[in-house]
């Protein structure tokens, strides 16, 4: 059966799910803070505010973690125990949606 190894005090994932890669847990809480925790101990490696609301589960690929924001901004950080943003990209904006509605 399953066994509880550790519990996080007060940290709850928001709309998205936590994701595990290379011994680390990545998640975004309901206030828009990206967290990285040690999988074995639950020790927090970082907690950093993202530029907007995130509902999507973080994606880990190619040595990076992608935090896709509800407003179209994606923050790309190096995977690992330290917060290291390598890019912030706007994939869409509210203006894009308004323009499409008008067409």
N, C-alpha and C positions, 0 to 999 in steps of 0.2 A: 504494500500500500504506500501511498504518498506520505511523506514526512515533512513537517514544517522545519526549515533550516534557520530562517530569520524572518522577522516582520519589520516593516517600515513604520515608524511612528509618525502619523499625520500625513504621509505622502500617499496621494491617491492619483492614479492616472486620470486624465480628463476624459474626453470623448474617444481618444485613441487607446490602443493597447500597448503594453510594453513590448520591446523586442530585445532578444538576446543574441549577442555575437561575441566570440572570442573572450568569454568569461566576464562580459560586461552587460548590464541591463540599461537600455536607453528608454526613456519615457518622457512625456510632456504632461505636466499637471494641469488642473483646470484654470490656473491663473496665467498660463503661457510660459512657464519656466521649464527648460529642458534639463533633465537630470540624467546623470550617469552614475550607476551603482555597481559595486563589485558583486558578481553573481554568487560567490561563495559566502560572503560575510554580510552583504547588504550595506557596506560602508559607502558613503557618498563620495564620489570622485569629483563631481562638479554639479552646480545648479546655476544655470544662466538664463536670463530673460530673453525670449525670442521677440521679434518685432511685431508680432500679432498673434491672433488666436490660431491654434492648431487643433484640428479635429482628426487629421489623418495619422495613422500609425507611422512612426519614423521608419525609414527604409535604410538598411545597411547594405552597401554594395561597393566594390572596388576600393576598399579602404576608407570609405567615407560614410557619414550618417546624413541623411536628407530629412530635414524637418519642413514639411510642406504646409504653408499657412493657408488659412481659409480665404484670405484676401489676395492670394496669388503669389505671395513672396515665399521663396524657398531658401532656407539657410542650409549651406553645405559645410559640415565640419569634418575634420579628420577623425576617423574612428580611433578611439583610445581613451585613456583615463584623464586626459587634459583637454580643456575647451580650446579648440583651434579652428576658427572659421576660415575657410578658404574661399568662399564665394557667397554672395547673396544675390539671388536672381528673381526678377519679377516675371512670372509666367503669364499672368493676365491681370486685368484691373477691372474695376466696376465700369469704367468708361467703355471697355470692350463689350461688356454685356449690354450696356445702354445702346451702343452703336448697332449691335446685332438686332436688338428689339426694333429699332427704327427702320431696318432694311425690309 
